[in-house]
Amino acid sequence: MEPSQLLQLLLIFVLLLLHSTDADDPSVDSTNPTSSSVVMNDSADDSYKNPFKSRMVIIFVVLDVVGLIVVVWLFILYYKKAKKFNKEMKNRDSEEEQENEEEIEAGEGEVVGGKAKGKLIFMRNEAYFELDDLLKASAEGLGKGNFGNSYKAMLDEDLIVVVKRFRDLKPLSTEEFGKHLQLIAAHNHPNLLPPLAYYCSREEKLLVYKFADNGNLFDRLHGGRGQNRVPFRWNSRLAVAQAVARALEHLHLNTKTETMVPHGNLKSTNVLYTKNNTIVVSDYGLASIIAPPIAAQRMVSYKSPEYQNLRRVSKKSDVWSYGSLLLELLTGRIPSHTAPEGNGVDICSWVHRAVREEWTAEIFDHEICTRRGSCEGMLSLLQIAIGCCDKSPEKRPDMTEVAKEVANIQAVGAEADDDFSFDRSSFTDDSLSTNPSIVLADA
């Protein structure tokens, strides 16, 4: 029975009760014509009041029941609508997930399914092509990133691009979105990978980059461990540290406000090797367009101690991310805050503990412990990393100072490149205090 029908029955029930009360009123005698006269005495007064009180009690009880029925009815309606809404959202999410999986698994296909209309907006003069060319290009899914899916699209033999389909952005207009991306693309540095073009509509937001042919630092550092792989030696790692420091210094010098984080998402998967093995840093400046709750969940700078404790980020948050990257280079371990599968170690705390407990020699990856003369440089880079990872942002050096110190570390000369295992006892904790600009912070 519907709630409206119950209400109708309750109203009829109230009327019947009222009528029944009148019929049973002892003060009214239909057979005696004189019974309608009013007798002013105590018994007459009681005979008038008692039926009236009975009727009022019945009315209030019925109204309470009616109110309860209405509340239950509203609750049922709310429950049905909420259940329907949740079901629709689940169906929508499952459809989107299935669509994304199909797009990623497809070896060839269209990047955005032919749905996009309009023009690509180019921000650099390095290449030019139409949106239709991009839609028709064979696409290979590269996986689901922090902010959406990425695809490798081959336009011709000499032009391969990466297309990022963004999700979870701030509610920006087309003009605002374009303004933010123009600022990102305006950075001109040999160790930065700027976006080539973008596309913006209500349904789709795309960012196009040149494809880095030789992979990323994460795969170079961690891929093929325990198998036949080309060792990643000290000189190569030092070159990465110096290139990334130069790129970050440029970003920091060209970012006006101290409260803005210039890169925001520095990690080994965002350090790339181009076709000629130039080291470039990608995905910088995206904090300006990503919705804040998503940025706080997924961007590396938001894993810093100052955000965990004070809910704020700044340029020094990038310095902390750079220090963590240096420790990843030196140790060969994956930091927990950047591990793709959620595994890894709290690398800053682990290194602090190793230094405090005087087993510094065990910190370094064995692949860089085979070069004559690299010991001093490794210790110097470790000192810089520890200073960058200080829990207090105010105690961390700025990127200009860091870049200068890293640039001063000398690579091992070619005449000393023969593999040779040196005595790890040369890594003493006393050597960590030789540089007065670096202070070991408490873990």
C-alpha positions in Angstrom: 0.0 0.0 0.0 1.4 3.5 -0.9 1.9 6.1 1.8 -0.7 8.4 0.3 -3.3 5.6 0.6 -2.3 5.1 4.2 -2.9 8.8 4.9 -6.3 8.7 3.4 -7.3 5.7 5.5 -6.0 7.4 8.6 -8.1 10.5 7.9 -11.2 8.4 7.5 -10.3 6.6 10.7 -10.1 10.0 12.5 -13.5 11.0 11.3 -15.1 7.7 12.3 -13.6 8.0 15.8 -15.0 11.5 16.2 -18.4 10.4 15.1 -18.2 7.4 17.4 -17.4 9.6 20.3 -20.4 11.8 19.6 -22.6 8.8 19.4 -21.4 7.4 22.7 -21.7 10.8 24.6 -23.8 10.1 27.7 -24.7 13.8 27.9 -26.8 13.5 24.8 -30.1 11.5 25.0 -31.9 11.4 21.7 -35.1 9.8 23.3 -35.5 12.5 25.8 -36.4 15.9 24.4 -35.4 17.7 27.6 -31.9 16.1 27.6 -30.7 18.9 25.4 -31.1 21.5 28.2 -28.0 22.5 30.0 -28.0 21.7 33.8 -25.5 23.8 35.7 -24.2 21.3 38.2 -21.1 19.2 38.7 -22.3 16.0 37.0 -23.4 17.9 33.9 -20.0 19.7 33.7 -18.2 16.4 33.9 -20.4 14.8 31.3 -19.4 17.7 28.9 -15.6 17.7 29.6 -14.9 13.9 29.5 -16.0 13.3 26.0 -14.2 16.4 24.8 -10.9 15.3 26.4 -11.3 11.8 24.9 -11.8 13.3 21.4 -8.6 15.5 21.8 -6.5 12.6 23.0 -7.6 10.5 20.0 -6.9 13.4 17.6 -3.3 13.9 19.0 -2.6 10.2 18.9 -3.8 10.0 15.3 -1.7 13.1 14.4 1.4 11.5 15.9 0.8 8.4 13.9 0.3 10.5 10.7 3.5 12.4 11.4 5.4 9.2 11.9 4.0 7.8 8.7 5.1 11.0 6.8 8.6 10.8 8.3 8.9 7.1 7.3 7.5 7.9 3.9 10.1 10.7 3.3 12.9 8.4 4.5 11.8 5.7 2.1 11.8 8.3 -0.8 15.2 9.5 0.2 16.6 5.9 0.4 15.2 5.0 -3.0 16.6 8.2 -4.6 20.0 7.7 -2.9 20.1 4.0 -4.0 19.2 5.0 -7.6 21.9 7.7 -7.6 24.6 5.4 -6.3 23.6 2.7 -8.8 23.9 5.3 -11.7 27.3 6.5 -10.4 28.6 2.9 -10.2 27.4 2.2 -13.7 29.0 5.4 -14.9 32.3 4.7 -13.2 32.4 1.1 -14.5 31.7 2.3 -18.0 34.5 4.9 -17.8 36.9 2.4 -16.4 36.1 -0.2 -19.0 36.4 2.5 -21.7 39.8 3.5 -20.4 41.0 0.0 -20.1 40.0 -0.7 -23.7 41.7 2.4 -24.9 44.9 1.6 -23.1 45.0 -2.1 -24.1 44.4 -1.2 -27.8 47.6 -1.4 -29.7 46.4 1.0 -32.3 43.5 3.4 -32.4 42.4 7.0 -31.9 43.7 9.0 -29.0 40.3 10.6 -28.1 37.9 8.4 -29.9 37.2 11.0 -32.5 35.0 13.0 -30.1 37.1 16.1 -30.0 36.2 19.1 -32.2 38.2 22.3 -32.6 41.9 23.1 -32.9 45.1 22.4 -31.1 46.7 25.4 -29.7 50.5 25.3 -30.3 52.8 27.0 -27.8 56.1 26.3 -29.5 57.3 26.4 -33.1 59.0 23.0 -33.0 56.2 21.1 -34.7 52.8 21.6 -36.2 49.9 19.3 -37.0 46.1 19.4 -37.0 43.8 17.8 -34.4 42.5 15.5 -37.1 46.1 14.2 -37.6 46.2 13.4 -34.0 42.9 11.7 -34.0 43.8 9.5 -36.9 47.3 8.6 -35.7 47.9 5.1 -34.4 48.0 5.3 -30.6 49.6 3.1 -28.0 48.4 3.3 -24.4 51.2 4.2 -22.0 49.1 3.7 -18.9 47.0 5.6 -16.4 48.9 8.4 -14.7 48.1 10.5 -11.7 45.9 12.9 -13.6 44.6 10.8 -16.5 45.6 8.4 -19.3 48.6 8.9 -21.5 49.1 7.8 -25.1 51.9 7.6 -27.6 50.8 8.8 -31.0 53.0 8.3 -34.1 52.2 11.1 -36.6 55.1 10.2 -38.9 58.5 8.6 -38.7 60.1 11.7 -37.4 57.3 13.0 -35.1 56.1 11.0 -32.2 54.2 12.7 -29.4 52.7 11.8 -26.0 49.1 12.9 -25.4 47.9 13.3 -21.8 44.1 13.3 -21.3 43.6 15.2 -18.1 41.0 14.5 -15.4 40.3 16.1 -12.0 41.3 19.7 -13.1 40.3 22.9 -11.5 37.1 24.4 -12.9 38.9 26.7 -15.3 37.6 28.5 -18.4 39.2 27.9 -21.7 41.0 31.2 -21.4 42.3 30.5 -17.9 43.4 27.0 -18.9 45.3 28.4 -21.8 46.9 31.1 -19.7 48.3 28.6 -17.2 49.7 26.4 -20.0 51.3 29.3 -21.7 53.1 30.1 -18.5 54.3 26.5 -18.2 55.5 26.4 -21.8 57.3 29.8 -21.5 60.1 28.1 -19.5 63.0 27.7 -21.9 65.8 25.5 -20.6 67.7 22.5 -22.2 66.8 20.3 -19.2 63.1 21.0 -19.3 60.5 19.2 -21.5 57.9 21.9 -22.3 54.4 21.0 -23.7 54.0 21.5 -27.5 50.3 22.1 -27.7 47.0 21.8 -25.8 43.4 21.2 -26.6 40.6 22.4 -24.4 36.8 21.8 -24.5 34.2 21.0 -22.0 34.5 17.3 -22.7 38.3 17.0 -23.3 41.5 18.6 -22.1 44.6 17.3 -23.8 48.3 18.2 -23.3 50.8 17.2 -26.1 54.5 16.6 -25.5 57.3 15.4 -27.6 58.0 11.7 -27.0 61.3 11.0 -25.1 62.7 8.1 -27.0 65.0 6.6 -24.4 62.7 6.1 -21.5 62.7 7.5 -17.9 65.0 7.5 -14.9 62.8 5.1 -12.9 63.2 2.3 -15.5 66.9 3.0 -16.0 67.5 2.9 -12.2 65.2 0.0 -11.2 64.5 -2.0 -14.3 66.0 -5.4 -14.8 67.4 -5.7 -11.3 68.7 -9.3 -10.8 68.8 -9.9 -14.5 71.3 -9.1 -17.3 71.3 -5.3 -17.4 73.7 -2.5 -18.2 75.0 -1.2 -14.9 74.0 2.4 -14.0 77.4 3.8 -13.0 78.3 6.8 -10.8 79.1 9.2 -13.6 75.7 8.7 -15.3 73.9 9.2 -12.0 75.9 12.3 -11.2 74.9 13.7 -14.7 71.3 13.1 -13.8 71.6 14.9 -10.5 73.3 17.9 -12.1 70.8 18.2 -15.0 67.8 18.0 -12.7 69.3 20.6 -10.3 69.8 23.0 -13.3 66.2 22.5 -14.4 64.8 23.1 -10.9 67.0 26.1 -10.4 65.6 27.6 -13.6 62.0 26.9 -12.5 62.7 28.4 -9.0 64.4 31.6 -10.3 61.5 32.2 -12.7 58.7 31.6 -10.3 57.7 34.9 -8.5 55.9 33.8 -5.4 57.5 31.8 -2.6 54.2 30.1 -1.7 53.9 28.4 -5.2 55.7 25.2 -5.8 57.4 25.5 -9.2 57.5 21.8 -10.1 55.4 20.1 -7.6 55.7 16.5 -8.9 59.4 15.7 -9.2 60.1 12.0 -9.2 62.2 9.5 -11.2 59.3 8.7 -13.7 59.3 12.4 -14.6 63.0 12.5 -15.5 63.3 11.5 -19.1 66.0 10.6 -21.7 65.6 12.1 -25.1 66.7 10.6 -28.4 70.2 12.0 -28.0 70.2 11.0 -24.3 69.7 14.6 -23.0 68.2 14.5 -19.5 64.9 16.5 -19.3 62.4 17.1 -16.5 58.7 16.9 -17.4 55.3 17.5 -15.8 56.3 20.7 -14.0 53.9 23.4 -13.1 50.7 21.2 -13.1 49.8 22.2 -9.6 48.3 25.4 -11.1 45.6 23.5 -13.0 45.0 20.4 -10.9 42.1 20.4 -8.4 43.7 21.0 -4.9 42.3 17.8 -3.3 43.7 15.7 -6.1 47.0 17.5 -6.0 47.2 16.8 -2.3 46.6 13.1 -2.9 48.9 12.5 -5.9 51.6 15.1 -6.2 55.1 14.5 -4.7 55.5 17.9 -3.0 52.3 17.3 -1.0 54.1 14.3 0.6 56.6 16.6 2.2 56.8 17.0 6.0 55.5 20.6 5.9 52.3 19.5 4.1 51.8 16.5 6.3 52.1 18.7 9.4 51.0 22.2 8.3 49.1 21.7 5.1 51.3 24.0 3.1 53.8 23.7 0.2 56.4 26.1 -1.2 59.6 26.2 -3.2 61.3 24.3 -0.4 58.9 21.4 -1.0 60.6 21.0 -4.4 63.9 21.0 -2.6 62.7 18.1 -0.4 61.6 16.2 -3.5 65.0 16.8 -5.1 66.7 15.5 -2.0 64.6 12.3 -2.1 65.5 11.9 -5.8 69.2 12.1 -4.9 68.8 9.5 -2.2 67.0 7.2 -4.8 70.0 7.7 -7.1 72.5 6.9 -4.4 70.8 4.0 -2.8 69.0 2.3 -5.7 65.9 2.1 -3.4 62.4 3.2 -4.4 60.9 6.0 -2.1 57.5 5.1 -0.8 56.0 8.4 -1.7 56.8 7.9 -5.4 56.6 4.1 -5.8 54.2 3.3 -8.7 52.6 0.3 -6.9 52.6 1.9 -3.4 55.6 -0.1 -2.3 59.0 1.3 -1.3 60.8 2.7 1.7 60.6 5.9 3.7 64.0 6.8 2.1 64.7 10.0 4.1 64.1 8.3 7.5 66.0 5.2 6.4 69.1 7.2 5.4 69.0 9.3 8.6 68.9 6.1 10.6 71.8 4.5 8.7 74.0 7.6 9.3 73.0 7.8 13.0 73.7 4.1 13.5 77.1 4.3 11.7 76.4 2.0 8.8 76.7 4.7 6.1 78.7 2.4 3.8 75.6 0.2 3.4 73.6 3.1 2.0 75.1 3.2 -1.5 73.9 1.1 -4.4 76.5 -1.6 -5.3 76.5 -0.5 -9.0 78.2 2.8 -8.1 80.7 1.3 -5.6 82.9 0.0 -8.4 84.7 3.1 -9.6 88.0 4.4 -8.3 87.7 7.9 -7.0 83.9 8.1 -6.8 83.8 7.8 -3.0 84.3 11.5 -2.3 81.7 12.6 -4.8 79.2 10.1 -3.5 79.6 11.4 0.1 79.3 15.0 -1.1 76.1 14.2 -2.9 74.8 12.3 0.2 75.5 15.4 2.3 73.5 17.6 -0.1 70.6 15.1 -0.2 70.4 15.0 3.6 70.3 18.8 3.8 67.6 19.0 1.2 65.5 16.4 3.2 65.6 18.3 6.4 62.1 18.2 8.1 62.2 22.0 8.5 61.7 23.9 5.2 63.6 26.9 6.6 66.7 24.8 7.2 66.8 23.5 3.6 69.1 25.3 1.1 67.5 27.0 -1.9 67.9 25.5 -5.3 70.5 27.9 -6.5 72.8 26.9 -3.7 72.0 23.2 -4.3 72.7 23.4 -8.0 76.0 25.1 -7.4 77.1 22.4 -4.9 76.1 19.6 -7.1 77.8 21.2 -10.1 81.1 21.3 -8.1 81.1 17.5 -7.7 83.6 16.1 -10.2 82.9 13.0 -12.3 85.4 10.2 -12.2 88.0 10.5 -15.0 88.2 8.2 -17.9 91.6 7.0 -16.8 90.1 5.6 -13.7 87.0 3.9 -15.2 88.2 0.3 -14.7 85.9 -1.7 -12.5 87.4 -2.1 -9.1 85.8 -2.8 -5.7 87.3 -0.4 -3.1 87.2 -0.8 0.7 83.8 0.4 2.0 85.6 1.4 5.2 86.5 4.6 3.4 82.8 5.7 3.9 83.1 7.0 7.4 80.5 9.1 9.2 83.2 11.6 10.0 83.4 12.4 6.3 79.8 13.5 6.4 80.7 16.4 8.6 83.4 17.8 6.4 80.9 20.2 4.7 79.8 22.8 7.2 76.8 23.9 5.1 75.1 20.5 5.6 73.6 19.6 8.9 72.2 16.2 9.7 68.7 16.7 10.9 67.0 14.4 13.3 65.0 11.6 11.7 
